[in-house]
Amino acid sequence: MTDDKRTLRARMRSLRDEFAMTIGGAIEPPPALLARLAPGVILSSYIPVGSEADPSGVAFAAHERGVTIVLPHVESRDSQVRFFRWEPGQPLADGPLGLRQPLPDAGEYDPDIVLTPLLAFDAELNRLGQGAGHYDRVFARLPDAWRIGIAWSVQQVDRLATDSWDVPLHGVITESDLWGEVSA
């Protein structure tokens, strides 16, 4: 990790923390995304850690439309992300890195749509994550999955430096806008 990325991560965490304290709430799904949610689709959501933008509005709307919801499950900072089925109200376990995750006996699925937390994004739909590479490896393993960032609007930056393994998102949804491809 370069010093530039380390510095940007710290700055964006601070900005995100301040903004989330003011705005709060869950990100709501735009109509174009709702049109894509149907029975048979598998959507990966996540339980926000700290001031991460909350995707529960999207996840609950997807669940109401018969979409299978899965959440990420990791065993360590270096482990591969696996996705286990979850339904609202089911208990979650404490995982590493502050994660709340389903129990491994919930059934493992590969998602068609991956809702992705992030620290920053740009107009080219590049994302800056936490630095462990979890979602980079997910995107490499599931190249056909639709990659949607969930963020606060203040997390947009002019331009992010990218590395060879970085895969851009298909779209980003914030509390006030959306960027990129949000429908089929």
Salt bridges, closest charged atoms under 4 A:
ASP3 OD1 - ARG6 NH1 2.93
GLU75 OE2 - ARG82 NH1 3.76
GLU87 OE2 - ARG85 NH2 3.36
ASP94 OD1 - ARG100 NH1 2.49
GLU108 OE1 - ARG82 NH2 2.95
ASP110 OD1 - ARG141 NH2 3.79
ASP163 OD2 - LYS5 NZ 2.45
GLU181 OE2 - ARG36 NH1 3.92
